[in-house]
Amino acid sequence: MKTSPPRPPLQPRTIRAAVLHRSGEPLVIEELQLEPPRADEVLVRLVATGICHTDIRLCDGGIASPVVLGHEGAGIVEVVGPAVKGVKRGDPVVLSYQSCGRCGPCVVGRPAECARFWDLNFGFARRDGSNPLAASGVRGSFFGQSSFATHTLATERNLVRVGRSVPLERLAPLGCSVQTGAGTVMNSLAVRVGQSVAVFGTGSVGLAAVMAARLVGSGSVIAVDIVPKRLKLASEVGATHALDNRKGDLAKRIRAITGGGVDHVIEITGDPELRRIGQELLNPGGSMALLTGDSGRGELPDGRRVFGVIEGDAVPQRLIPYLLKVHRRGQLPFDRLLRFYDFEDINRAIADMKSGKTIKAVLRMGKKG
């Protein structure tokens, strides 16, 4: 009986990536060597990637360089490791956050609470501590992907297979910002029909929360910001009221709208004064979600709760297909937040987001590399 000859071992791939060499300096696009995929990994050719404010904060400081950032990738599967069963070559995919799949929260279906969330997503390494860009002296695997690149390695844990009904470049922000905003409304707060929601901060995460609040049938959906253009867009995508918090007494205006307080507050700005106002406005039994890196939980009088939220408590393989389905029906128009840039213009895209000119920048990777 004839046997097939063994396949030659896979070789490293030359890719192009935007490298942060020093905090506060522009990213530099250069060629790097990416290791071939291991048995449980997938090589993805990136079509597009979103830029998130987490990426921008790390570019500005607080991280050892050089690194490749990026964690809202979308692309096409090119090579599949032999242990991977959920995707195949040619599949379009969205990349989301990484989780271990082995700890208690992961086993019971709560990967956003993974015991290793912080080291797997912010540790710039695989689960075993290795680095797929080590040959180039650069750290990768940010959020299990490092998507500021033409190609990346991922696992089934942070891949979501999507269809071809919507251009793939539009879907990149589903992996983090849209998922986080919508998931906070649907999962973390479990907003019910008729309940009031105030969203403090209307960047891409806040606007996704506004859309989701409208989608689930909220009563008053109150968007709060200081940028008129964002407030106008918030009104167009689901907010019943859009308030500039520099004009007048914010708490008084919100109480006038609702006839009292609010059932839920989503605080994204990190402003201590807005956090104080949000707590003050909560109705008895109400909840305030902090999307500012806070991880604790606190109880206030009258059954009110304040707690940190990570990734909208989402299971990406469940929530992202649902968000895509309602988007196709016109009920979650997150594409209105997007502005597209060529990969080579990554530093201009970051500057435009920092200035407020752009809400969500998406880089088109092109065919090079």
N, C-alpha and C positions, 0 to 999 in steps of 0.2 A: 504494500500500500504506500502510495506516494505521500510525502508530507511536504507542506509548503516550507520554503526556506525561511529562516528567521528574518524578521524585519530589521533593517539596520537601525542602530540607536538614533533617536532624534538628536538634532544638533541645536546649539543655542541660536537664538534669532536676533538679528540686528534690528533694533527698533529706533524710533525717534521719540524723545520724551522731553518735557519741559522740566528742567532741574532747578530746584531752589538751592543755591550754593551758600547764600548768606541771608539771614533775616533782613527784610527791608529792601533788598535789592531785586531787580527784575529777574524773572525766570529766564533760563537760557535753554533753547531747544538744541539738543545734541544727540548724537548716536550713542546707544548703549547696547550692551549684550544682555538679553533676557534668557534665562535658563529654559530648557524644554520642559513641557508639562510633566509632572509626576503622575503616578497611576490615578490619583484622585483629583487631578487638575484638568482644566480646560484652557486652551489658548484661544483668546478672543481678539479678533481684529476690530478695533474700535471705530465706529462710524461717527460718534459724537460723544461729548461729555459735558455735563453742566458744571458750572462753577458755583460752589456753595460758600457762604460766609465763613464756615469753618475752615475751608481752604485759605481764604483771605486772611483770617486771623493768624493762622500758622505762618503764612508768608511774612507777616509783619513782626513775628517774634515768638519766642517760647518753644523753639524746637531746634534740635541738633541737626545740622545739615552735613552733606547734601542729601536731598530726598526728592522723590517724585510724589506729588500730591494728586488729588482728584479722586472723587468717590461717587460720581453720578454717571457712570459709563453706560453706553448702549452700543452693541456691535453684533458681529456675526461669528459664530463658533467656527474655528478653523481646524483645531486638533483636539481630540478627546482622549483622555487617559483611559486605560482598560478597565478601571474600577468605576468609571462614571456611567450611570445608566439613564439619567434623566434628560440629557440633551445629546444631540448628534451634530456632526459636521453640517454647516449650512444654516443651523437654527439662528433666528434673530433673538437676542437676549438683552435684558436690562440687568445691570449689576447693582446690587444693594450692599448692605452691611454684612460683616462676617460674624459667625457664631461657631461655637465648638461642636455642637450637636451631641455632646456627651454629658453635660452637667444636668442637674435637676430641672432647672427652668427650660432648657432646650428640649429635654425628653418629654416634658408635658406640654410643649408647644408654645413657650414664651421666650423665643430666642433673643428678644430685645433686653431680657434680664439675664442673659448668659453670664455665668460666673467669670468668664474670661473676656467679656465685651471690651474692656479698655485696652488690654494688651493685644487682642486680635485686630482691633480697629485703629488704634493709635500707636501700636508698638513697632510698626514698620518691619514686620516679620511674619513668616508662616507660623502655624501652630507649634512646630518643633523648634522655632527660633531662627530658622535659616532665612536667607534673603535671596530672592530670585534675580536680583540685580547686582549681586556681590562682585561679580567679575569686573564690573565697571566702577566699583567703589562708591556706589550710590545705594541708598536704602529705598525699597519699594514696599509693596503689599499694604499700602495705606487703605484701610477699610477692606482688606483682602483684594484690592484691585489696583490702586495707583493709576487712575484712568487719564491723567494728563500725558497720554502716550498713544502711539499708533497701535500697539498691541499690549495685552496684559494677560496674566494668569489669574484664574479664579477657580472656585470650587462649586459644587452643586449647592452648598449652603448659601452662597450669595449670588446665585444666578436665578433669573426668572425668565422662562421662555415666553415670548410674546408672538402675536401674529404679525401679518404683513399689511393689515388694513389701514394702519396709520404709519406715516414715514417714521423710520426708526430714530432719526435725529430729534424728533419732537418728544420722544419718550424718555430721554436720558434723565430729566429731573424727577421722574417717578421714583427713582432709586433712593432718594433722600428727602429733598425739600417738600415735594408734593405729598409723598407718603407720610412724612412727619406731620404736616399740617392737617391733612385729611384724617389720618389715623388718630390724632389727638381728639378730634371731634367724635369719630365713630367708635374708637376702642377705649381710649384712656378716660374720657369723660362720659362716653355712652349717652350723648345728648339725645333727648327725647323730643317728639313732636310738640311744638308750642313753647318749648323752653327758650329762655333768652341767653344769648352768648355775646360777650364783648371780647374783641380781639385787639390786643395792644401791640401794634407793629404790623404793618402791611407790606412786608417784603414777600418773597415767594412763599415762604412757609405760612405767613399770616393770611395771604390771599387764598392759598389752598384751604386753610381752615374756614375762611369765609364761604368759599364755594361749597365745602362739605356741610357746613351748618345749614345753608340753604337747601342742600340736597336732602338732608334728613328731616326737613320740615320745621326748623327752628322758628320761633316767633320773631322777636327782635334780634337782628344780627347787627351789632354795632362795631364798626371798624374805627380804630383810633390811630392817628399818625400825625406827622408834621409836614408831610410832603403832599401838596395838593394833587399832583398827578396820580399818586398812588391812591389817594382817597377817592378820586373820581373813578378810577378803575375798580376799586372795591365796590362802589355803588353799582357799577355795571355788571359785576359778576356775582352779586348776591347780597351785599350789605343793604339793610333797610335804612341805616343811618351811618354817615361818615363824619367823624368829628376830628377837628384839629385841636390837639390837646394844649396848644399854646393860647387858645382863645377862650377865656372865661374859666369858670369852675367846672372841671371835667366831671367830677362826681355828681354835682348838682344837675348838669345837663343829662347825664345818663339816667338819673333817678326820674327826671321829668319825662324821659322817653318811656321808661318801663313802668312808671307808677310806683317805684320802690327801688329794689336792687336788681341784681342779675343772678341767674341760676349758675352760669359758668363764665369764668374768665380765662383767657389764654394770654399769658404774658411772655412776649418774645424779645422785648427791647433790652432787658436787663437793668432798666432804670428803677432804682430803689423807691422813688416816689410813686411811680406807676404801680409797683408791686403793693405798696401800702394802700393806694386807692383801690386796687383790685380786691384786696382782702376786705376793705371797708364796705365795698359794694355788694359782697356776696350775700345772697338770701340764705336763710336757715337751710341747712342741708346742701348748700351749694359747694362747688368745687372750683379750684383755681389751678390750672396746669402751667408749670414753669418750663419753658423751652429755652432755658438759658444756661444749661450745664448743671443745674442743681439736681441732686439725686435723692435728697431726703424727702420725708413725708411728715406733715404736721397736722395736728387737729386744733381747730379753733372752737370757740363756744358755738352752741346751736347746731352742732353736727357739721360745721363747715370744714372743708379739707383743702390743704395746699400741698402739692406734690410735684416733683420733677418728672418729666416725661422724656424718654429716649426713643427716637424713631417712630413715634406715634404708637408704641406698643404693637407694632405691626409684625405679622408673619408675611414677609414680602411675597412669597409664592401664592398667598391667598389674596392679599389686599391689592397688589399691583394689577393682576388680571381684572379684578372688580373695578378699580379706578379706570382702567382702559375701556372697559365695557360701558360705563356711564359716560365717559368722555365721548365715545363714538355716538352716543345718543344726544350729545350736546348739553349734558347736565353738569359737566365738570370742565369748563373751557380753560384748562391750564395753559394751553398753547398761547393764550393772549398775554402771558407773562414773559414770553421768550423773545430774545433778540440773538441772532446768530452771528458768529464771528469765525473767520478762518483760524485754524490752530496757531498759525504764525502770529496772530494778533492777540495772543493770550494776555499779554501785559496791558494792552489797551482795554480788553474786556474787563480785567480786574479793576482798572482805574475807573471805568464807567460804572461798575457796580458800587465802588466805594463812594463815588460822587452822587449816586442816586439817579444817574442818567438811565441806567439799565436795571430792571428788577431781577431778571434771571438771564445771565449770559450762557449761551450754549456754543461750544466749540465744535466746528465741523472738522474732522480729522483729515479728510481727503484720502487719496489713494496711495500717497507716498509711504515708503517704509516697508 
